[in-house]
Amino acid sequence: MHFKTDIEIAREAQKKPIREIGARLGIGPDDLVPYGHDKAKVSQDFIRGLGARGDGRLILVTAINPTPAGEGKTTTTVGLADGLNRIGKKASICIREASLGPCFGMKGGAAGGGRAQVVPMEDMNLHFTGDFHAITSAHNLLAAMIDNHVYWGNALGIDVRRVTWKRVVDMNDRALRDIVASLGGVANGFPRQTGFDITVASEVMAILCLARDLDDLQERLGRIIVAYRRDRSPITCRDLKADGAMTVLLKDAMQPNLVQTLENNPAFVHGGPFANIAHGCNSVIATRTALKLSDYVVTEAGFGADLGAEKFMNIKCRMAGLVPDCVVLVATVRALKMNGGIGQADLEAENVEAVRKGCANLGRHIENLQLFGVPVVVAINHFMADTGAEVQAVMDFAREKGTEAIVSRHWELGGEGAEDLARRVAEIADSGANDFAPLYPDDMPLMEKIGIIARRIYRAGSVSADRQIRDQLHVWEEAGFGHLPVCMAKTQYSFSADPSLRGAPEGFDLPIREVRLSAGAGFVVAICGKIMTMPGLPRKPAAEQIRLNERGQIEGLF
């Protein structure tokens, strides 16, 4: 039997004109900025007029730690929203945009899969509406203005040894992690060591995703610390007078993108910070807009709940005043088997014992989410090889943990396959059962915030950070940044900083290698272990298989 690929299914989509999708939400044609017939931006003027409206219910979709077997978080997000609409609810989706780096590397796209996809899939996974290019340009404009300021006399007294602002590119390119710039003589400036991060790790990306509006955007951009003087006093983007031009470059990118699912339901796709190196959530402006226009908003947070969901709760909800009404924790029988020690080649054979063993990872995430006071439902993203006994083992385990697991067949059947999940999620979201609170207070010292996450979310036995890191955190506290939340940069594959430790390890040491202050975004980044803010391509990158076929269609993009 031939199963259609995601891209084949997406090509068969019966898309409606984007103005019809907007009309369902009460967005008139004059309030949409079209990018072709099937995607548009929602105008800032329209969004400003929504302030007095009440909010719908907010549903977060997260997952167990990712494995090569796949979990299907975005697929479940799409399927759940389609399911909610099928049972008569007015629901929208809020997800992130895809980065080119993973699309051409190994992770693939970010539009869902099977019968639960957002379209146009090819556009979303490539250039889309140009938001990432705008972010890259704004970030690199600031980098250019730093070096230009030094070249023309350095009136601000920038210590070129203490320039913290790197450049970015939206591609996995390990060769750019550590470079020397301005070689070639006097005309090219002052040589210095620097490097590149991937665009999704840019503080500009984080700022765009956390800013309330254009005024807040420019204010946050101005606060970015780019370098220090010899006396260690900071120099900001505003000092360099770059915040205005950067805001101009980001003006259109700040407008959320509206597209649709295969079942013609509205989807806001905006922003794209990775959860392993940034805060991993779509934009605040898209989420708040969707909440004003829908009764239910289904959003996702990147990678496992130890990363994306933790940051959603402690960073995004804290800053935006959001309160999730229900959390859906996605797991697959296949991924649980891998967490139980089974190799990828043996996943098709029934192995109930491996499922039970792998449920330790699922249980840890359930416990962690319950710490935030939000009701949790487990969604079993169904694969055709799953057996009844394996599925029952997951359901029994969830019940033991004080929650429930519901099988969802959205990949195969679209919204129809997610109706049971949708009914239960809507019931919980409407019940008012949440008692949400972040994990730590604003006034807790920064190192203690890191320790709280390490011990309570990761189950680390200790946190190692040398005196230089602890002193740096203290300096930032003395400078007035101690109230900021912490954004942990850590491998997505394990609760620990060691990607090989699957399941539910505990008692390990969590090494903090570096800390960075994102004063504009409003958080402190703690880089753990060997995590990189510029990924590399794998031995066989997906780019080798991506091409145009004889009909001019894209092949190999998944």
C-alpha positions, 0 to 999 in steps of 0.5 A: 500500500502506498501512503502519500507523503506530507508534500503529496497531501499538501499539494492536494489541499483544497485551499480557500482564498485567505480573505475567506479564512480572515472573514471567519475570524471577523478580519475584513479584506482591508485589514489583511495584507495579502502575500498571494492568494493563500497567505496574508499578514494581519494589519497592526491597525486591526490588532490595535482595535481588538483591545477591549475584546475578551480572550478565548481559552488557551491550550498548550501542546507540548511533548516528551523529549524528542527521539528519531521515532518522532512525536508529532507535536505540530501535527497534534496541534493542527489535528486538535484545532481541526477536531475542535472546529469539527465539534462546533468550536471556534478554534485557531492555531498559533505556531512558529515559522520554520527555519531554513537551517533544519529544513535543509539539515535533518529536522525537516519542516514545521507545518505538521504532517499527514492529514493534519497540516498547515498550508501552503506547506512549501512556502511555510518551510522556505521563505514564507513572508520574509520575516526571518530575512527581516530579522536577519537583516535587522540583527546584522545592521546592528552588527555592521553599525558596531564595527562602523562606529569603531572604524570612525573613531569609537566615540563610545569607547567600545572595547573591541575585545568585549563586543558581545553582538555576533552576526546571524544567518538562517542556515546551519553552518558550523564553519561560522561559529568562531571567526576573525573579522576585518582582516585585510588591512586598515580599510577593513576596520579593526580585526577581532574575534567574533562568530555567527549564530543561527537567526532563530537564536538572535535576541532580535527574534526573541524580541519580535516574539515577546513585543506587544506592538511596534513601540514596545519593539523599538523600546526592547531593541534599544535595550539590547546590550551589544558591547562593553567599555574597558570599565565594563560599562555596557553599550546598548543598541540605543547608544549606537542609534540603531533601534529606529532603523531596525524597527523600520526593517521589522515593521512588516515582520511584526504583523502576524501571518494568517494561513489555513489548515488542510480543513480550512481552519485559521492558523497564525504562524509567526516567529520562530525561536528554537526551544533548545537555545531560545524561548521556543514559542510563537509571538505574543502578538499572534497569540493575543490576536488569536485569543481575541478572535477565537473561543479556543487557541491551540499553541505549541512550545518547542521540543520537550516540556522540559524546554518549550513548556517550561519557557512558555510558562516561566517566560512567555506567560509571565511577560504577556500575562497569559494563563493556559487553561489546559496542556496537551502532552504528546507522546507516541508508542514508538518514542516511548519504546526508544526511551525504554531502550529499543533501537529504531530498527525494532520499533515495529514489533510489539514490546509492551515492557519497553513502552512501560519502561519508556513511560518514565520519561512521560511521567516526568513531564506529567509531574513537571507540568502539574507543578505549574497548576495546569490540568494535563491530558496525554495525547497518544499520537497514533501510528498504524503499528501501535498495538492495543496492548501498547496503547493500553499500557500508556493509558494505564500509566497516565491514570496512575499519574493522575491524568488520562491518555487519549488516542488521537488519529489526526495524522491518518484522519485529520480532525475527525481522528482528533474529535475525542481529544478535542471534546475532552480538552474543551471540557477541561479548558472550560472547567476553570480547573487551572491554578496557574503560577510560574515556577519561581518569583521575579525577585529570586536571585538568578543563580537560584532560578537556574537551580530551581529549574535544574532541580525541579524540572530536570531533577539534577543533583547539582549545578556546576558554574565557575566563579566567573559565571556566578560573579557575572550573574551578581553583576547583572543583579547589581545592575538591575537585571536580577528580576529577569527570568532565565532561559536555559539553553540545553540539549532537547534529547535529555533532561540532562545536558547529555543527549545520550541519557534518555528516559528519566535520569536524575541526580546528575550534574548540570554544567553551566558553560556560559551566561548571556544577558538578553536585556531587550528580550528580558531574560538571562540565557544559561548555556548548558553543556555542549549546546550550540547556538549555531548548529551544523549540518548532518553527514547527509543533509536533507539538502542533498535530496531537495530539488525541483522535479520535471513539473517544477514542483519541490521534491524532498522537502518534508 
